[in-house]
Amino acid sequence: MDIKEVIMKRRTIRKYQQKPISRDILSELAESARLAPSAANMQPLAYLVVDQADLLETVFATVKWAGYLAPHANPKEGEKPVAYILVLADTTIREDGYQHDAGAAIENISLLAWHYGIGSCWIGSVDRPALQKALKIPGKYAIDSVIALGYSAEESEAEDENGSIKYYKDDQKKLHVPKRKLTNICFFNQIED
Ligand SMILES: Cc1cc2nc3c(=O)[nH]c(=O)nc-3n(C[C@H](O)[C@H](O)[C@H](O)COP(=O)(O)O)c2cc1C
């Protein structure tokens, strides 16, 4: 898959095959994040990779899935993530303002994962205090986001929105993700109302 296809076809995936992701690939995903752009090259981010069975359950208990479809789109037993990458910010390097760095890093991870056939879900809805405590994450780190990972076990495709931006599932349980039409959001030289 070339870079264009990866970018155009990547979709959020919330159901996963129960096949482990190798440590080599997980490390490579963190490496792709390490090499992402960083404001003033301060590099405040750190990555906590979770792939241990009991800890997977711990993380799962602190995250929320697919607000528009909840609770129906929650991964069930046999569909849950096989790994997570927690994107942390070292607040001694940067107290705040690390969110753009995190976005760039997370997109790198999602795109490289997709290249390997691995689906991901960027999760912002996290019980951060509970997760910080459960994983004994030192206080200097703030949890920015959690990325759920696993080889894809569902299909999803983007389509032009037609009156609603709420993603939905069709009768075949395929996910559809309405995106605002390009003509409504991309302008050349001047914005016409
Ligand atoms: C900042 C951010 C936070 C998100 N948080 C969640 C979340 O808590 N739970 C979830 O299931 N999906 C979450 N998502 C995934 C979005 O729902 C998803 O990106 C969106 O529906 C568009 O689908 P697509 O990624 O396939 O284009 C988040 C995405 C972003 C960028």
The ligand as an ORCA input file, in Angstrom:
! r2SCAN-3c Opt
* xyz 0 1
  C      -9.042     13.665     19.529
  C      -9.838     12.412     19.207
  C     -10.481     11.742     20.226
  C     -11.210     10.578     19.946
  N     -11.775      9.891     20.989
  C     -12.453      8.757     20.742
  C     -12.984      8.014     21.842
  O     -12.860      8.390     23.003
  N     -13.629      6.836     21.563
  C     -13.779      6.388     20.272
  O     -14.364      5.325     20.087
  N     -13.283      7.080     19.212
  C     -12.620      8.247     19.412
  N     -12.056      8.942     18.368
  C     -12.193      8.416     16.990
  C     -13.216      9.237     16.195
  O     -14.517      8.858     16.596
  C     -13.002      8.961     14.682
  O     -11.737      9.442     14.312
  C     -14.077      9.651     13.850
  O     -15.324      9.054     14.046
  C     -13.752      9.625     12.341
  O     -13.548      8.303     11.911
  P     -12.239      7.914     11.106
  O     -11.077      7.972     12.081
  O     -12.491      6.522     10.606
  O     -12.047      8.908      9.994
  C     -11.321     10.100     18.606
  C     -10.663     10.796     17.581
  C      -9.931     11.945     17.872
  C      -9.214     12.668     16.754
*
